[in-house]
Amino acid sequence: MSTLFFDNAQLKPGRHCHQELILEVTYALYKSITDLMGEKGWEVVWKTGEYIWQDLKKQYQITDTDPKAVFDKVGQWLKEVGYIREIEVEMPTENELTYIMDTSVVRPSVMRLKEEKAVLPHWSTAILVAALRDNCGLVAETDLSKPEILSPTRTREYWKLHGLE
């Protein structure tokens, strides 16, 4: 197994980790969550996103209320820390969002977990859902069981946005 999923030379100093460790821990953690909690394990995914978002919001002083601006800032951070190579977001309408992720460092673990019908480590999605709720007052809905696989490295998610009720 390769120790790097992609060339991380563009990452900030001190932001390097071997993919092998990330993949092993990700698989073991989410498989354990599934074994112990079943479908209720998805609550862990969403709660994790809330905690990470609160740290990011504070550390980077993200106060934007525009969904695209929030997405762009979180996406930039995800790139800088080496979670993904590229991120694209489009908003065809104010209630729709298309999110494309390229080369997620955990993708091999995600695919393995998906085959086993386990809870999936949707790290970026969970963070972004929390950010949109907290900063923009929006509920983001997406069917995480049906992302569109565009290529071996690219995935697209379709989101519907609704105001908080």
VOPAGU-2260 file (C-alpha; in pm, 1 decimal, decimal comma):
REM VOPAGU-2260
SITE   aa  ch    i         X         Y         Z
SITE  MET   A    0       0,0       0,0       0,0
SITE  SER   A    1     123,0     346,7     -84,7
SITE  THR   A    2     206,8     567,0     210,6
SITE  LEU   A    3      62,4     873,9      39,2
SITE  PHE   A    4    -268,8     892,6    -143,4
SITE  PHE   A    5    -157,9    1202,9    -331,5
SITE  ASP   A    6     141,1    1434,2    -337,2
SITE  ASN   A    7      99,1    1639,9     -23,5
SITE  ALA   A    8     387,8    1877,8     -93,5
SITE  GLN   A    9     136,1    2163,9    -101,5
SITE  LEU   A   10      38,7    2103,8     260,9
SITE  LYS   A   11     143,3    2329,6     544,1
SITE  PRO   A   12     454,0    2219,0     739,5
SITE  GLY   A   13     368,7    1961,2    1003,5
SITE  ARG   A   14      51,9    1853,2     821,1
SITE  HIS   A   15     174,6    1518,7     689,7
SITE  CYS   A   16      46,6    1179,3     794,5
SITE  HIS   A   17      79,8     841,3     632,1
SITE  GLN   A   18    -236,4     734,2     456,9
SITE  GLU   A   19    -195,1     378,8     583,6
SITE  LEU   A   20    -258,0     492,2     941,1
SITE  ILE   A   21    -554,7     708,7     842,8
SITE  LEU   A   22    -711,7     423,9     644,7
SITE  GLU   A   23    -664,6     165,0     918,8
SITE  VAL   A   24    -800,6     388,0    1195,2
SITE  THR   A   25   -1090,8     509,2     981,6
SITE  TYR   A   26   -1195,0     157,9     885,6
SITE  ALA   A   27   -1160,7      19,5    1238,8
SITE  LEU   A   28   -1340,3     311,1    1402,7
SITE  TYR   A   29   -1639,8     320,1    1169,8
SITE  LYS   A   30   -1667,9     -57,6    1155,5
SITE  SER   A   31   -1670,3     -58,5    1536,9
SITE  ILE   A   32   -1933,9     214,2    1545,9
SITE  THR   A   33   -2147,9       7,2    1309,2
SITE  ASP   A   34   -2096,8    -315,4    1506,4
SITE  LEU   A   35   -2183,6    -150,1    1836,9
SITE  MET   A   36   -2453,8      94,4    1732,7
SITE  GLY   A   37   -2595,2     -10,3    1395,3
SITE  GLU   A   38   -2781,2     268,7    1213,5
SITE  LYS   A   39   -2772,0     478,2    1529,4
SITE  GLY   A   40   -2400,2     513,5    1456,2
SITE  TRP   A   41   -2485,1     783,9    1200,2
SITE  GLU   A   42   -2550,0    1010,6    1498,6
SITE  VAL   A   43   -2176,3     987,6    1573,5
SITE  VAL   A   44   -2097,2    1108,6    1220,2
SITE  TRP   A   45   -2319,5    1415,6    1255,0
SITE  LYS   A   46   -2204,9    1495,5    1609,2
SITE  THR   A   47   -1840,3    1472,7    1498,9
SITE  GLY   A   48   -1910,4    1731,0    1229,0
SITE  GLU   A   49   -2062,3    1966,3    1486,6
SITE  TYR   A   50   -1755,7    1948,5    1712,1
SITE  ILE   A   51   -1510,1    1998,4    1427,0
SITE  TRP   A   52   -1715,3    2288,2    1287,7
SITE  GLN   A   53   -1718,9    2467,0    1622,7
SITE  ASP   A   54   -1338,8    2441,4    1641,8
SITE  LEU   A   55   -1293,1    2559,6    1281,7
SITE  LYS   A   56   -1537,1    2845,9    1322,7
SITE  LYS   A   57   -1355,7    2970,9    1629,8
SITE  GLN   A   58   -1000,1    2913,8    1505,6
SITE  TYR   A   59   -1056,0    3072,4    1164,0
SITE  GLN   A   60   -1320,1    3323,4    1277,6
SITE  ILE   A   61   -1569,7    3216,8    1013,8
SITE  THR   A   62   -1869,3    3446,2    1040,9
SITE  ASP   A   63   -2004,0    3425,5     684,7
SITE  THR   A   64   -2374,4    3357,8     644,0
SITE  ASP   A   65   -2368,6    3295,9     268,8
SITE  PRO   A   66   -2370,4    2918,3     205,4
SITE  LYS   A   67   -2122,9    2937,5     -83,2
SITE  ALA   A   68   -1876,7    3147,1     121,1
SITE  VAL   A   69   -1897,7    2903,6     414,1
SITE  PHE   A   70   -1851,1    2608,0     180,1
SITE  ASP   A   71   -1550,8    2773,7      15,6
SITE  LYS   A   72   -1377,8    2843,7     348,9
SITE  VAL   A   73   -1433,4    2495,9     486,1
SITE  GLY   A   74   -1332,0    2348,6     149,2
SITE  GLN   A   75   -1008,2    2546,8     151,7
SITE  TRP   A   76    -928,6    2415,9     499,6
SITE  LEU   A   77   -1001,8    2057,5     388,5
SITE  LYS   A   78    -752,3    2103,9     105,2
SITE  GLU   A   79    -487,7    2266,2     325,2
SITE  VAL   A   80    -494,5    1984,1     579,5
SITE  GLY   A   81    -473,5    1722,7     304,5
SITE  TYR   A   82    -816,9    1565,5     340,7
SITE  ILE   A   83    -900,9    1625,5     -24,4
SITE  ARG   A   84    -718,4    1736,5    -336,1
SITE  GLU   A   85   -1000,0    1948,4    -480,1
SITE  ILE   A   86   -1348,9    2057,6    -386,6
SITE  GLU   A   87   -1612,9    2214,6    -608,5
SITE  VAL   A   88   -1948,8    2355,8    -512,5
SITE  GLU   A   89   -2226,6    2486,2    -731,0
SITE  MET   A   90   -2561,0    2631,7    -632,0
SITE  PRO   A   91   -2792,7    2601,6    -933,6
SITE  THR   A   92   -3071,0    2752,1    -717,7
SITE  GLU   A   93   -3076,9    2896,2    -367,6
SITE  ASN   A   94   -3221,3    2565,3    -242,6
SITE  GLU   A   95   -2986,3    2326,4    -423,3
SITE  LEU   A   96   -2619,8    2258,0    -385,5
SITE  THR   A   97   -2389,4    2023,2    -574,5
SITE  TYR   A   98   -2073,0    1918,2    -395,0
SITE  ILE   A   99   -1788,3    1744,5    -579,8
SITE  MET   A  100   -1495,3    1602,9    -386,4
SITE  ASP   A  101   -1178,4    1481,6    -554,4
SITE  THR   A  102    -927,2    1246,4    -396,8
SITE  SER   A  103   -1039,4    1212,7     -37,3
SITE  VAL   A  104    -761,7    1061,4     171,7
SITE  VAL   A  105   -1010,3     816,4     330,1
SITE  ARG   A  106   -1178,0     703,3       7,6
SITE  PRO   A  107   -1034,6     347,3      14,7
SITE  SER   A  108   -1175,1     297,9     366,1
SITE  VAL   A  109   -1507,2     450,2     263,4
SITE  MET   A  110   -1539,1     210,4     -28,6
SITE  ARG   A  111   -1455,0     -86,9     194,5
SITE  LEU   A  112   -1707,3      24,1     458,8
SITE  LYS   A  113   -1969,3      91,4     191,0
SITE  GLU   A  114   -1936,1    -267,7      64,6
SITE  GLU   A  115   -1998,4    -385,5     420,7
SITE  LYS   A  116   -2301,8    -154,1     457,5
SITE  ALA   A  117   -2136,7      18,8     751,2
SITE  VAL   A  118   -2168,0     372,0     882,3
SITE  LEU   A  119   -1949,6     584,1     655,2
SITE  PRO   A  120   -1695,1     847,0     758,5
SITE  HIS   A  121   -1845,2    1143,9     579,7
SITE  TRP   A  122   -1608,4    1384,4     753,0
SITE  SER   A  123   -1640,1    1676,8     513,7
SITE  THR   A  124   -2015,4    1636,6     468,1
SITE  ALA   A  125   -2073,8    1630,1     844,4
SITE  ILE   A  126   -1864,0    1945,1     894,2
SITE  LEU   A  127   -2036,3    2128,0     609,1
SITE  VAL   A  128   -2385,1    2028,8     725,6
SITE  ALA   A  129   -2302,8    2165,2    1072,1
SITE  ALA   A  130   -2157,2    2485,4     923,8
SITE  LEU   A  131   -2461,4    2552,1     705,6
SITE  ARG   A  132   -2694,3    2494,5    1000,5
SITE  ASP   A  133   -2495,8    2709,7    1241,4
SITE  ASN   A  134   -2389,5    3002,4    1023,4
SITE  CYS   A  135   -2657,7    3009,2     754,4
SITE  GLY   A  136   -2963,7    2875,1     936,5
SITE  LEU   A  137   -3000,5    2601,3     676,3
SITE  VAL   A  138   -3074,0    2231,4     697,5
SITE  ALA   A  139   -2880,7    2041,8     432,4
SITE  GLU   A  140   -3027,8    1710,6     318,3
SITE  THR   A  141   -2844,3    1457,4     105,9
SITE  ASP   A  142   -2876,6    1084,0      51,2
SITE  LEU   A  143   -2537,0     962,0     170,6
SITE  SER   A  144   -2608,9     611,6      46,0
SITE  LYS   A  145   -2628,7     735,5    -314,0
SITE  PRO   A  146   -2337,8     964,4    -399,0
SITE  GLU   A  147   -2260,9     980,7    -768,3
SITE  ILE   A  148   -1925,8     816,8    -839,9
SITE  LEU   A  149   -1777,4    1025,4   -1121,5
SITE  SER   A  150   -1439,7     850,7   -1140,7
SITE  PRO   A  151   -1216,1     640,5    -915,2
SITE  THR   A  152   -1128,0     959,7    -724,3
SITE  ARG   A  153   -1426,6    1194,0    -772,8
SITE  THR   A  154   -1766,1    1186,9    -602,6
SITE  ARG   A  155   -2066,1    1418,4    -633,9
SITE  GLU   A  156   -2333,8    1473,9    -371,9
SITE  TYR   A  157   -2662,6    1652,7    -439,0
SITE  TRP   A  158   -2796,5    1855,3    -148,4
SITE  LYS   A  159   -3130,7    2022,2     -81,4
SITE  LEU   A  160   -3124,3    2325,7     146,3
SITE  HIS   A  161   -3414,2    2427,9     370,4
SITE  GLY   A  162   -3448,2    2697,2     633,2
SITE  LEU   A  163   -3453,1    2594,5     998,0
SITE  GLU   A  164   -3806,4    2544,8    1125,4
